[in-house]
Amino acid sequence: MGRSHGGVCAFPFTYQLLVFDACTFKDYEGSEIAAGGKYGEHGWCSLDSTYSGRWRLSKASDTAEPTPAPSVS
């Protein structure tokens, strides 16, 4: 599993008990990574409704902005 170069973002998706309605810049440690960093300009998204290791870098067409404040599920 891991990064994919294809696939459709699954919105909303759950990652580390947080629900995301758009792409995110959160990393596996829960830190926010600046745009242009390891997640590019648009962040990343899960390819499954509950993150299971399959993800890809987001494109501008996926979302205009990353999720600002995810909610706890």
C-alpha positions, 0 to 999 in steps of 0.5 A, a space after each residue: 500500500 502507499 501513494 498511488 498515482 491514480 484513483 479518486 479521492 474519497 470524500 469525506 474520508 477518516 484519517 486518525 479519527 478525524 473526518 476530512 471533507 477536502 484534501 489535507 496537509 496533515 502528516 502521520 504525526 498529526 503535524 501540518 505540513 506547509 503547502 509546497 512541502 512533501 504534499 505539494 501545493 494541494 495536500 493529499 487525499 485518501 482513496 478509501 473512506 477510511 484511510 487504509 494506506 492508499 493515498 495520492 497527492 491532490 490536484 487543484 481539481 480535487 479541492 480548492 483548499 485543504 480542510 481547515 479544521 477536521 472534526 473528531 468522529 
